Amino acid sequence: MKPIALDAMGGDYAPQETVAGALLAAKEGIPVVLVGQTPAVKAELQQQGGDLPIVEAPEYIAMEDAATDVRKKRGASINVCMELVKKGEASAVVAMGHTGATLASALFNLGRVQGVERPTLLIEMPSEKGRVYLTDGGANVDCKPHWLVQFAVMATAYAEAQGVKNPSVGLLSIGEEEGKGNALTNETYPLLKTTPGVRFHGNVEGRDIFKGTTDIVVTDGYTGNVVLKLSEGEARTLLKWVREALTSSPLARLGGLLVRGALQGLRAKMDPAEYGAMPLLGVEGPVFIGHGSADARAVRNAIRKAKSVVEAGLVERVRASIAQLTPAES
């Protein structure tokens, strides 16, 4: 496969952590090309004792920049990454950091899959049954009912590409019964019931996400991003409380030693870095967007995920699924 194009300048700790993550992925045999300002990237490679190909990008999008700056900074590293995919010189893009700028660059350089009105960010989260996919994760704050239908179709294609057979889809609402919710959910519900290729479960509530009631949960980007940030914050707080409880006394510290291995497994399950990055579904190329605070492990996991998606032919699956929708549904 062609290499994964990694925006080496993206994220709070770039290029140190992006380079470190790329080197970890390269050790696993995944081809990676680093895109960024050559002197800075080369210096970091030398510091870490690694050697990876570099594609020069004279500019980059900082976290404080506006998303629309991708049009002004044509030489920005994220734009160069997208161009590599567009030219067939890279198989996917991985970028940690500026979600809005990455979304804008993908639309500007790659364009949408035919029939897709709005691309969607898909979040992978832990559940009692393994994992659950939540979409939209924040790409579309205000949504229309038929957009949510497309999100469900694209998320189904992604889940199937990840090995989930006949994935179920739930519509996030404030009650399980049909008719519960706001205008958006009430208008979306009957559309999802008749959407080809979507196994619609019905409404699900917030507690159903981590129960794993459905494989996929669909909502608007405003609600989805609130759910994401709430779950991440709660996970960090719970782990902090556990650490404090297990160090509160000599007896508690002894108990902590006994359960240390189990707690490390729990931490890994709840840690967002384990999931690497969010796929942007609906654009003409595999694009993954990670947290700005990503460390090397998160970067490596994002590259791993991108590789699996390329091998599963995700973009082709999305095209085929969207093509099955009637004009009214799309």
GIRACOR-V739988 format. One record per run of one state. SS is the DSSP state (h for helix, s for strand, l for the rest). FROM is the first residue (numbers start at 1). LEN is the number of residues. If there is no record, write none. Layout:
# GIRACOR-V739988
ss:SS from:FROM len:LEN
ss:SS from:FROM len:LEN
This chain:
# GIRACOR-V739988
ss:l from:1 len:3
ss:s from:4 len:4
ss:l from:8 len:8
ss:h from:16 len:12
ss:l from:28 len:4
ss:s from:32 len:5
ss:l from:37 len:1
ss:h from:38 len:11
ss:l from:49 len:4
ss:s from:53 len:4
ss:l from:57 len:2
ss:s from:59 len:1
ss:l from:60 len:9
ss:h from:69 len:4
ss:l from:73 len:3
ss:s from:76 len:1
ss:h from:77 len:10
ss:l from:87 len:5
ss:s from:92 len:5
ss:l from:97 len:2
ss:h from:99 len:11
ss:l from:110 len:2
ss:s from:112 len:1
ss:l from:113 len:7
ss:s from:120 len:8
ss:l from:128 len:2
ss:s from:130 len:6
ss:l from:136 len:9
ss:h from:145 len:17
ss:l from:162 len:6
ss:s from:168 len:5
ss:l from:173 len:10
ss:h from:183 len:11
ss:l from:194 len:5
ss:s from:199 len:6
ss:l from:205 len:1
ss:h from:206 len:6
ss:l from:212 len:4
ss:s from:216 len:3
ss:l from:219 len:2
ss:h from:221 len:26
ss:l from:247 len:3
ss:h from:250 len:9
ss:l from:259 len:1
ss:h from:260 len:11
ss:l from:271 len:1
ss:h from:272 len:4
ss:l from:276 len:2
ss:s from:278 len:4
ss:l from:282 len:1
ss:s from:283 len:1
ss:l from:284 len:2
ss:s from:286 len:5
ss:l from:291 len:5
ss:h from:296 len:17
ss:l from:313 len:1
ss:h from:314 len:10
ss:l from:324 len:7
